[in-house]
């Protein structure tokens, strides 16, 4: 079976990387703030979720910047599963999960992350908003 | 009130006795050898003083407009105020006459009935005796010695009197200090123990708050970490379900794992033959290609199966994660509420402790008073020893006089007998006058108190015992009840009654100044007392009062009011008469 090389880095538009750094800087005195406590891969996944939830149009990166190492995703089975389910949900073709489609797989992820990052950053700026969202969604989930 | 005396001498001296009103003397006062005579109100004129310095009945001495170093205030008061006026006829609110200070009351009564006059008479008699003896001595040497011994006796007697005066001042102070200590003790009461237990409670709460805080912090951290991941899980549920469904379909179809190897299909496509060795057409080839592509997924069947397991595991875990998250949130909320309550309680305790911290100050104050009391006791001991020393000198001088043998002169035998008898009688008379004055003051003060005081129906009488302790006897349910503690208003009424009685028996007729008598009374008592004061106090009354407390009583006092003088504040320290 042919071996395919998985990209080592997950990318995002550089402007969002910069914005994320700005938020981190803003809250650097508060190590308990979400932005300081969350790994980049979770923020990335969350951005993809936002894009899917609000059916946002995938956006090509004007200038790519890496945001996390894909190896980190591979080591975290739960996150990888969610990641795969999200990309499949967008592409609606299970082949996207095949190694031969690594490039496209990460490209879709990048575009979706770009699309949802604006909302994600906005939420990250306010811990209260995130907490409110977690609470509302949790209660909704349990009701269903 | 400020009493300002301007002296028409070359130095243009002025003395300001400061309170809040200004008075100028318009007629020269006459000084006698015993002090100044009682002044009438017509001797004074109100005027505005703008010296700008007001203290609590202190004396400021001026020459021209220049303020001079503080002279002995007591001496100035003695000189410029008639003896009784400065001491007893000016009431400074409720604190002037303290019903609890028996020493002050004793002095007031004894001075009012001129008991010192008897001492003077006794001195004079002694002098007569001395002169007679001196004149009868023919031996010059003995005469000289006698005169020297007499002088020694006189000097030492003077010293004894001065020292006794000093002692009585110390006695007054000692009574005041005892009272202050008693008041402090009452204030401190059980608050010391309370302070300690509250302090412990506050410390315990501090530990509890710290522990709650750390619990909240720990759960918060957990919530923050798990919360976001849980949110991702919740929001990705549909995507996971879609993928799970897709995988399920494929598994059902047998694609995962694959029935056939992809390489084998590839070989068939390349060789363009079927398993049965038949040549395949284009359509069949296309089908084989599709089959091979589908089979690729099957080739990764391990990964997809794992993915399927992982999806199922995520699904089953998510519910408990969400439940745990919400439970943690609820726990934090509960802990926060507990912390708010603990914080509030701690705040309340801190407030209580703050108020109880006054206890500490009171204890410090008490120690100061105790120290002062000890100082006074030491001073009193010293003065008593001095008196004993002076008395010993007097006794020794008397023995020496006897030794001189000059007293046994025959021509003064009768006098020698009479004078001690007269002195004895004088002492008895003095005691009788003091006692009768005390009784009269007791009786009159009692009547006045009953007339003025609101609850007069309850008051039976005021008692002044032979030690000058004041008691109000109330009649309650047919029984006599002794009241020895006075409220501020009661103290004021007692003070007014007492000084009215003193004035009556002193023979003086000068006006009575009442400085802000109404402000210490509540509105209900104010009206009644204000109406009763002019009815009960004969003679002229000058009442100094603030407009707010005067409004309530203005109409009631109208028929007794001769003149109302308003002092209007123009600016700081400057007022004008209207």
Interface residues (C-beta under 8 A of the other chain):
Chain A: X1 X32 X34 X37 X38 X42 X45 X46 X49 X52 X53 X77 X78 X80 X81 X82 X84 X85 X86 X88 X89 X92 X94 X95 X97 X98 X99 X100 X130 X131 X133 X134 X135 X137 X138 X139 X140 X141 X142
Chain B: X220 X221 X224 X225 X227 X228 X229 X230 X231 X232 X233 X234 X235 X236 X237 X238 X239 X240 X242 X243 X244 X246 X247 X250 X262 X293 X296 X297 X299 X300 X304 X307 X310 X311 X314 X318 X319 X322 X323 X325 X326 X329
